[in-house]
Amino acid sequence: MLLLNSIQNKIIFVAALDWGMGHLSRTAAIVQQLSKNNEIILFTTPQQVPFYSTLFPKLKQFHINSYGVNFYPTSNIRTFLNFIPFFTAILKEKKILNRFIKKKLRSDLIISDNRYGFHHPDIKSIFITHQINLPTPQWLSAANLIHQTLYKPFHELWVPDYEDTTLALAGKLSHPEKIKPNIPFYYIHPCSLMQKKHLQKDIDYLFIISGTKAERNYFEKTFESHAAQLHNKNKHLRIKIIGGYKNNTFFLAWKNFQETNELMCRSKNIVSRAGYSTLMDWHTIQEQTQTLYLTHTPHQLEQQYLYHHWIKRGWAQSIDNMLQ
């Protein structure tokens, strides 16, 4: 992360989107790097506080509003209706940030992981995203225009992926043919808190549940069913399911995140939805003896693209192959 190493002696405001754990964990990897030579001030929702407090106990935190969005795998209509307060939340976070700046809480740099309102015209503002363009069909092209309009006020884009297209974890999402509007963007490589550990593979299948609350509920039921099918074939399989609300990964914060790291390194097979942060974690810890099986949240176009991209590249297999 040469770009991050070049940032020195700055006061930096940081905020991450609160849709599940992914944006939080990848932003934490960036904070971990930047906090060595800069002063970091975090803007967090109540659900994010335990994670950051455990990982960065000395960093100041100030409250910011939640976006409160859910993806409903079984209902496009519910998902659409749930997105209606989205723009209100963006305006609200703008007001919160401006209020702090007016109180003369100084900042040299603002970093936003997919929080569209967390920027200021007089302070260099950076938007982190692996989706410079959304994978929308022609009839949904308006969504891409809205996305581009929302990140237009930022001064730079940071892309947590490789510049080399043959290595790009996000494929065309992070490597558009052209970018509109014309904003400087930099590839900062995949960002993960995970560490590779060469441990004995004593878990046959590890199911990882992630995403918004509605997605977690959906995959908890789905993965329990898949685990039962595997057990019916072989009673001796060692199977674990993590991240659901019965054994919640999110609220147990850093301690459980370290445990997740270890569990992933101990697993022969890992089963997950194609969430980008989970894919970056896998990319960081994987060994040749391990296999990744992917599925995706129904109706979520980004995950559908990543699912097919990873299988096409041979980096993962479809969950259907596991269940055959």
N, C-alpha and C positions, 0 to 999 in steps of 0.2 A: 504493500500500500504506500507507494512513494508519494502520492499526492497527500495522503494524511500526514506523513512524516514531515512534509514541508510546512505544515501549519504550526506555528509556534507563538507562544505568549499572547494568545487571544482569549477573550471572554466570549463563550459560545453558548447560545440558546439552542436546545435540542428538544424536539417533540416527535413522537412516533404514533402512527395510526393504531387504534385500539380494536382492530378486528382480529381477535384471537392473539396468539403468542408470536406469530412470525415476524411482523414488523418490529415488535419490541425486541426480540432476540437479536435480529440482524443489526438494529440500531445500537444495541448494547455493545456489539463487537466493535462498532465504529467509535463509540464513546470510550471504550476500554483503551483504544489506541490513542485517541486525541487527548484523553485526560492526563497522559504522561507529561505533556508540555503546555497544557492550556487549562483554563478554568472553565468547567462545564456547569451550566445551570439547566436542570431538567424541568420540562413542563409535562406533567403526568396526570392521567385519570386515576380515580381511586383503585381500579383493578391493577394498574401498572405499578403502584407505589411499593407493594411488598417485594416485587422482583428487583426493582432498581435499588431499594433500600438495603437489601441483602447483598447485592452485587457491588453497589457503590455507596456505602453508608455515609461517606463524608460529603457527598455532593448535595447541593441545595436542590429542593424540589418545590415547584409551585403548581397549583391546580390548573388544569385545563379541561374543557368540556369533552365528553365522549361523543363520538359520531353516532353511536347507538344503532348501527346497521347490522342486519342479519341476512345471510343468504339462506333461503328456504329451499332445500333440494327437491321437495315434493310440490312446490307451488311457485310458479313464476309471478303470479298476481300478488301473492303476499310479499315476495321479494321486491317487486316494483313499488308497492305501497309503502314498504318499509324504508325505501330510499327517498321518499318525499321530504323528510326532515333533514336530509343530507346537506342541502344548500343553506338551511338555517344554521346548522352546526358550523359550517365554514365561516359564515358571517360572525357567529358568536366567538370563535377562536380568534378572528381578526381583532375584535374589540378587546379581548383579554390581553393579547400581545401588545396592542397599542396602549392600553392602560398601564402596563408595566413600563413601557418605554417612556411614556409621559411622566411617570414617577421617577425618571432619570435612572432606571436600572439599566446600566450601560451594557451594550453588546457590540462586539466587532464582527460577529458572524452568526447567522441563523441557519440551522439545519433542520429540515422537515422531511420525515419519512412518510410520504403520501398524505400529509395533512395540507390540504390545498390553501388554507387561509393563514398558515403560519409563515408569514413573510412580511417584509417592510421595505418600502421603496428606497429608504436612506441607509439601509444596512444590507450588506451582501447576503443574499438569501439563496440557499441551495435546496433543491428538491431531489430526494432519493427515490428512484423507481427502477424496476426492471422492465417496465412496460412503457417505452417511449411512445409506441402506438398500441392501441388495443386490438385484439384479434376479432374484430367485428365484421359480420357480413355486410354486403352493400346496403341492405335495407336498414342497418343499424349504424350507418356511417356518422349520423348526428352525434352518437355517443363519443366517437373519437374526436370530433370537433369540440365538444364540450370539455373533454379531457385535456386537449391541447390548449384551449382557452384558459382553463383553470391553472395550468402550470406556466402559462405565459409570463406572469409577473415575476417569476423567479429569475435570478441572474445566471444560475448554472444548474445543470442536471448531473447527478452522480448515479452511475449505473452499476449495481453490484453484480457484475458479470465480466467475462473475458472479452477483450476487443477482437481477438481472433475468432472468426465465425465458425471455424471447425471445432472450437472448444466451447462455444457459447451455450451456457446452460439454458438460457431463455430463448434461444433461437432468434426468429424474426421479431419477437417482442422487443428485444433489446438492440436489434440491428435493423432498423427501418431503412428503406431505400433512400428516403429523405425525411428530414425532420421539419415540422411546422409547429410552432414558429421557430425561427432560426436562433436557438439558444445554444451556447457552448455546452457540450456534454463530455464527461470523462468516465472511462471504465475503471472502476476501483477494485475489480476482482470480486469473486463471491465472498460474502461476509457471514461468518458463523462463529459462535462461541464454542462450538464443539472442538474436541481434540482427539486425534487418532491415538488409540490405545490397542496394542496387540494383546488381546485377552483370549482366554480359552473360550471357544464357541460352544457354550452349554445351554443356549436357548435355540430351539428349532425355528420358531416363528415369533416375531415381535410385531404386534399391530400398534401403529401410532395414530391416535385420534387428534385432529387439530382443526382449526377454523373458528368461525363464529359459533355462538351458542347453539343455533339451530343446526348447523353442520355437525357439531359435536354430538348432539342428540341423535342425529340421523346415522352417523358412522358408528356410534356406540352400539346401536342395534344391529347394523349391518355387519360389523366386524365380529360381534358375538356369534352371529349366525354362521359366518365363515369359519370361525374357530371351532364351532360345534361340528361342522362338516369335516374338518381336518381330523378332529378327535374320533369321529365315527370311522374314519379310514384307518387310524392308528392311535390306539389309546395311550401309547407311550410317548407321544410328542410332547415336548415342553414348550408351552405357548403362554405368552404374556400379552395383555392389552393395557396400554397406558394412554392417558390424556383425556379420558372421559370424565363425566361428572361423578361417577361412582368412586373413581380413584384419581381425583383431579390434579393434573400436572400444573395447570396455570397458577392456581392459588398457593401451591406449595413452594412456588418461586425457585430461588437459585439452588437450594439443596436438592430439590427434585429434578432440576435441570441437569445437574451433575450426574444424578442417578440415571437419567435418560441417556446421557452421553455414554455411560458405562454399559447400560443395557443394549444400546445400539451396537457397541463394539463387541458384545458377547453373543450377538445373534447371527445365526446362519442365514436367515431370511427375514427381511423387513418388509412390512406391508403398510402402505400409506396412501392417502390421497395425494394428488400432484400439486401440493402447495409449494410455492417457490422456496420459501425459507427452509422447509423440510428437505427439499432437494439439495439446497446448498449445504445443509448439515450432513446429508448422506455423502455428498461429493467430498466433504472434508475428512470423514472417518472411514470410508469404504475400504475394504480389502478384497482381493481377487476371489477369495473363497466365499464371499457373501453375495446374495442375490436380492435385488430390490423389485418388489411387485407393486404396481401402481393401479389406482383407480382414480376417479375424479368426481367432484360434486356435480350432479346433474344440472344442466342449464348454465353452468358457470364456464363461459367461453375461454377464459384464460387457462383454467385447469385442463379443459379439453385439449387445447393446443399443446400445453406442456406434456400432457399424458402421451399424445401421439408423437411429439418431437423426441421425447426420451426413448420411447420404444423403437422408433425409426432409427435412432442413432445406436441402438443396442445397449444403452445404459441401464435399461430396466425392462421388465417383462410385464405383460398385462396380468391383472389379478385373475383373469379367466384361466390362464395357463396353470395357476396354482390350484385351482379348484377342479381341474379336469381329472 
